[in-house]
Amino acid sequence: MRAKWYGIRFVLIVLATFTVYSATGLRLFAAAAADYHLLTRLTLGGEGFWDYLAIDHQARRIYISRWSHVMVVDADSYQVVGDIPGIQGVHGIAIAPEFGRGFITEDEANRITIFDLRTLNKIATAKTGNSPDGIIYDSSSKRVFAFSGDGKVTAANAATGEVVGSAELGGSPEFAASDGRGHIYNNLEDKNEVVQIDSRSLRILNRWPLAPGESPSGMAIDPVHHRLFVGCRNRKLVVMNSDTGKVVTTLPIGEGVDANRFDAETKLVFCSNGDGSLTVVHEDSADMYSVIGNVPTQRGARTMELDPKTHRVYLVTAQLGSQPTQPHTPPEMVPGTFELLVFGRVPDRASSSNR
């Protein structure tokens, strides 16, 4: 009996040791994967304030909104390779590579402009609600969804550009995400909630509170583990179950978050914050998350894009004047100082030094 007990005890000790070393190894891997540093700082110049970024990782192009035009930058050389002019208040850009088309929201024209991904020429327009802002492409329904300041979502056929429907969201929408299984999600900034939308019927399926998160902005998704990552302006990242709406956990982030991205390979969640920080969170498991650190960036670098091929993060900003006292008023930008900031992991630093 005593021999049997010693045998069981030995097994338990081995299992406990394995668990400790596994957890330690996971943390070490996460820390190494998240050791992001500035690789390249490139002055792009040009006029116009900025908002969302988008990437066509197949064609290796980054699209940057500049209010009256869209800058197109090579994702590897970081050189400006094109421009889409004559836009009336651009906010968001969506890419549908299977149709060779891109889509731009025009705030002042209340429409989507459709362009050819190869030539960058404008093809057509589609009417939206008032002041369209965020826009995404959903590969499941083959539609683009534009979210407007008047609380409306407009869906358009990505292949034809035809508007196929719209719906009232009952709040002020911010950014959105798609799970690829027929659901679209959007933050309602003024309601502190997430809405789940059927991508085909446009019916509102659920409304989920984000508490303790307040004033949500950025959104990203892990479609494998069914988790939403919502960046909130009260310096919280809310992790939500995208099937049930349950808040799984919250984590501290920087001030002034505006965008979130999730890297499926490295299991890293990124939050770009206007205070000049990039919060990096590791997905330890579907229900466990660790803040790896807050990487210094630059004031105003609140929007970003992630390259799933290189795992690099692209941010943009400029030298800014003092913050105006009027709410929702951006500071003045020093002319000619608009910059692209590229962040990557430690192994990239040697290669970047040769650039």
C-alpha positions in Angstrom: 0.0 0.0 0.0 2.8 2.4 0.9 4.7 1.5 -2.3 1.5 2.3 -4.3 1.2 5.7 -2.4 4.8 6.6 -3.2 4.1 5.8 -6.9 1.0 8.0 -7.0 3.0 10.8 -5.2 5.8 10.5 -7.7 3.3 10.9 -10.6 1.7 13.9 -9.0 5.1 15.6 -8.5 6.0 14.9 -12.1 2.7 16.3 -13.3 3.0 19.4 -11.1 6.6 20.0 -12.3 5.5 19.6 -15.9 2.7 22.1 -15.4 5.0 24.7 -13.8 7.6 24.4 -16.6 4.8 24.4 -19.3 3.4 27.6 -17.8 6.9 29.1 -17.5 7.7 28.1 -21.1 4.4 29.7 -22.3 5.2 33.0 -20.6 8.7 33.0 -22.0 7.4 32.3 -25.5 4.9 35.0 -25.1 7.5 37.5 -23.8 9.8 36.7 -26.7 7.0 36.9 -29.3 5.9 40.2 -27.9 9.3 41.9 -27.7 8.3 44.5 -30.3 10.6 47.4 -31.2 10.6 50.3 -33.7 12.1 48.9 -36.9 11.6 51.8 -39.3 10.4 55.4 -39.1 9.7 56.9 -42.5 8.4 60.4 -43.3 5.6 60.2 -45.9 4.6 63.8 -45.8 1.4 65.0 -47.6 -1.6 66.7 -46.4 -4.7 65.5 -44.5 -5.4 64.1 -41.1 -5.6 60.3 -40.8 -8.0 57.6 -39.6 -8.1 53.9 -40.4 -5.4 51.8 -42.2 -6.0 48.7 -44.2 -3.7 46.1 -45.7 -3.8 43.9 -48.8 -1.3 41.4 -47.6 -1.4 39.4 -50.9 -0.5 42.5 -53.0 1.7 43.8 -50.2 0.0 47.2 -50.1 -1.0 49.4 -47.1 -3.8 51.9 -47.6 -3.8 55.0 -45.4 -6.7 57.4 -45.1 -5.8 61.1 -45.4 -9.3 62.7 -45.4 -9.2 64.0 -49.0 -7.2 61.1 -50.5 -5.9 57.6 -49.7 -2.1 57.0 -49.7 -0.9 53.6 -50.9 2.4 52.3 -49.5 4.4 49.2 -50.3 4.3 46.9 -47.2 7.9 45.8 -47.6 9.8 48.8 -49.0 7.6 51.4 -47.2 7.6 53.6 -50.3 4.6 55.4 -51.5 3.4 53.5 -54.7 0.1 55.3 -55.4 -2.6 57.6 -54.3 -6.4 57.7 -54.7 -7.4 61.4 -54.8 -10.7 63.3 -54.8 -12.2 61.6 -51.7 -14.7 63.6 -49.7 -13.8 62.8 -46.1 -12.3 59.3 -46.1 -12.4 57.3 -42.8 -12.3 53.6 -43.6 -10.9 51.2 -46.3 -11.9 47.6 -46.9 -10.2 45.1 -49.2 -12.0 42.3 -51.1 -9.0 40.6 -52.9 -11.1 37.8 -54.4 -13.0 40.5 -56.5 -10.0 42.8 -57.0 -11.8 45.6 -55.4 -11.3 48.1 -52.5 -14.0 50.2 -50.8 -13.6 53.6 -49.2 -16.1 55.4 -46.9 -16.7 59.1 -47.8 -18.0 61.0 -44.7 -19.0 64.2 -46.6 -20.5 62.5 -49.6 -22.4 59.8 -47.7 -21.2 57.0 -49.9 -18.8 54.2 -50.6 -16.3 54.7 -53.4 -15.2 51.4 -55.1 -11.8 51.2 -56.7 -9.7 48.7 -58.6 -7.0 47.1 -56.5 -4.6 46.7 -59.4 -4.9 50.1 -61.0 -6.3 52.2 -58.1 -8.8 53.7 -60.5 -12.3 54.4 -59.1 -15.0 52.1 -60.5 -18.3 53.1 -58.9 -20.0 54.5 -55.8 -22.7 53.2 -53.5 -25.0 55.2 -51.3 -24.8 54.9 -47.5 -26.3 56.5 -44.4 -25.1 59.9 -43.2 -21.3 60.2 -42.4 -20.1 56.6 -43.0 -17.1 55.7 -40.9 -15.9 52.1 -40.4 -16.2 49.6 -43.2 -15.3 45.8 -43.4 -15.5 43.0 -45.9 -17.2 39.8 -44.9 -15.9 36.8 -46.9 -18.9 34.7 -45.8 -21.6 36.8 -47.3 -19.4 38.4 -50.0 -20.6 41.8 -48.8 -19.0 45.0 -47.5 -20.6 46.7 -44.5 -20.4 50.4 -43.9 -21.3 51.9 -40.5 -22.6 55.5 -40.4 -22.7 58.2 -37.9 -26.5 58.2 -38.0 -26.6 54.7 -36.6 -27.1 52.8 -39.8 -25.3 49.9 -41.4 -25.4 49.6 -45.1 -24.5 46.3 -46.9 -23.3 46.2 -50.5 -22.5 43.3 -52.8 -18.7 43.2 -53.1 -18.8 41.9 -56.6 -21.2 44.4 -58.1 -21.2 47.3 -55.7 -25.0 47.1 -55.5 -26.6 48.1 -52.1 -28.5 45.0 -50.9 -29.9 46.4 -47.6 -29.5 48.5 -44.5 -30.5 48.4 -40.8 -30.8 50.7 -37.9 -28.3 49.9 -35.1 -29.8 52.0 -32.3 -26.6 53.7 -31.4 -23.4 55.3 -32.6 -21.3 52.7 -34.3 -17.5 52.4 -34.2 -15.4 49.7 -35.7 -16.6 46.2 -36.6 -15.5 42.6 -37.1 -16.6 39.5 -38.9 -16.4 35.9 -37.6 -16.6 34.4 -41.2 -19.6 32.3 -40.1 -22.4 34.8 -40.9 -22.1 37.2 -38.1 -20.9 40.9 -38.0 -20.1 42.7 -34.8 -20.0 46.4 -34.1 -19.3 48.6 -31.1 -21.9 51.1 -30.1 -19.9 53.9 -28.6 -22.7 55.8 -26.9 -24.4 52.7 -25.6 -21.3 50.8 -24.3 -22.5 47.7 -26.0 -21.7 45.3 -28.9 -24.4 44.4 -31.5 -24.3 41.0 -33.3 -25.8 41.2 -36.8 -26.8 38.5 -39.2 -24.7 39.2 -42.3 -27.4 38.1 -44.8 -30.7 39.2 -43.3 -29.1 42.3 -41.5 -31.2 41.4 -38.5 -29.9 42.5 -35.1 -29.5 39.2 -33.3 -28.1 40.4 -29.9 -27.1 43.4 -27.9 -24.4 42.8 -25.3 -23.2 45.2 -22.6 -19.5 45.9 -22.4 -19.4 46.8 -18.7 -16.9 47.6 -17.1 -15.7 48.8 -20.5 -16.9 52.3 -21.6 -16.8 54.2 -24.8 -15.7 51.4 -27.1 -13.6 52.1 -30.2 -11.4 49.4 -31.8 -12.4 45.8 -32.3 -10.7 42.6 -33.4 -11.7 38.9 -33.4 -10.2 35.5 -32.8 -12.7 33.5 -34.9 -11.2 30.1 -33.8 -11.8 30.6 -30.1 -14.8 32.9 -30.7 -13.4 35.9 -28.8 -13.9 39.6 -29.5 -11.3 42.1 -28.4 -12.8 45.5 -27.8 -10.6 48.5 -26.9 -12.5 51.0 -24.7 -11.6 54.6 -23.9 -11.7 54.0 -20.2 -8.3 52.2 -20.7 -9.7 48.7 -20.7 -9.5 45.9 -23.2 -12.7 43.8 -23.0 -12.5 40.2 -24.1 -16.0 38.9 -25.0 -17.4 35.6 -26.0 -18.7 36.2 -29.6 -21.3 33.5 -29.3 -22.8 34.4 -25.9 -21.8 38.0 -25.3 -20.3 37.1 -21.9 -17.4 39.3 -20.8 -14.5 36.8 -20.3 -12.1 39.3 -18.8 -10.8 42.9 -19.0 -7.2 44.1 -19.1 -5.6 47.5 -18.7 -4.4 49.4 -21.8 -3.1 52.8 -22.7 -5.0 56.1 -23.1 -7.0 56.9 -26.2 -7.2 53.5 -27.9 -8.7 53.6 -31.5 -7.7 50.3 -33.1 -7.2 46.6 -32.2 -5.7 43.8 -34.1 -5.2 40.0 -33.4 -2.4 37.9 -34.8 -3.7 34.4 -35.1 -0.2 32.8 -35.3 1.5 34.5 -32.4 -1.7 34.8 -30.3 -1.0 38.5 -29.7 -3.6 41.2 -29.3 -2.5 44.8 -30.1 -4.1 48.0 -28.9 -2.8 51.3 -30.5 -3.3 54.2 -28.1 -3.2 57.9 -28.9 -1.1 58.6 -25.8 1.9 57.1 -27.7 1.8 53.4 -26.6 1.1 50.0 -28.2 -0.4 47.6 -25.6 0.5 44.0 -26.4 -1.6 41.2 -24.8 -1.0 37.5 -25.1 -3.8 35.0 -25.5 -2.6 32.3 -23.1 -5.9 30.4 -23.7 -9.4 31.2 -24.7 -10.2 32.5 -21.2 -6.7 33.6 -20.0 -4.8 36.7 -21.2 -1.6 38.4 -20.1 -0.5 42.0 -20.7 3.0 41.6 -22.1 3.8 45.3 -22.1 3.2 48.8 -23.4 5.6 49.6 -26.3 6.4 53.3 -26.6 5.3 54.7 -30.0 4.5 58.3 -30.5 1.6 60.7 -29.6 -1.2 60.4 -32.0 -0.4 56.9 -33.3 -3.9 55.7 -32.5 -4.7 53.7 -35.6 -2.8 50.7 -37.0 -2.7 47.7 -39.3 -1.1 44.2 -38.8 0.7 42.2 -41.5 -0.1 38.5 -40.8 2.8 37.5 -43.0 5.6 39.3 -41.2 3.8 40.0 -37.9 4.8 43.6 -38.2 2.6 46.4 -37.0 2.1 49.6 -39.0 1.2 52.9 -37.3 0.9 56.5 -38.5 1.1 59.8 -36.8 2.7 63.3 -37.1 4.1 66.1 -35.0 1.1 67.6 -33.3 0.3 70.9 -31.6 -1.4 71.3 -28.3 -4.7 69.5 -27.7 -7.7 71.9 -28.3 -10.1 72.4 -25.4 -13.1 71.7 -27.6 -14.2 68.1 -27.4 -13.7 65.8 -30.5 -11.4 68.4 -32.1 -8.0 67.0 -33.2 -4.8 69.0 -32.6 -3.1 70.9 -35.5 -0.6 68.8 -37.5 2.8 70.3 -38.3 2.9 70.3 -42.2 5.2 67.7 -43.8 5.7 65.6 -40.6 3.3 62.7 -41.4 5.1 59.5 -40.6 4.8 55.7 -40.9 6.1 53.7 -37.9 6.9 50.0 -38.3 7.2 47.8 -35.3 8.4 44.2 -35.3 9.9 41.5 -33.1 13.6 41.3 -32.0 14.7 38.9 -34.8 13.7 41.7 -37.2 16.0 44.2 -35.8 19.2 42.9 -37.5 17.5 42.9 -40.9 16.0 46.3 -40.4 19.4 47.8 -39.5 20.6 47.0 -43.0 17.7 48.7 -44.6 
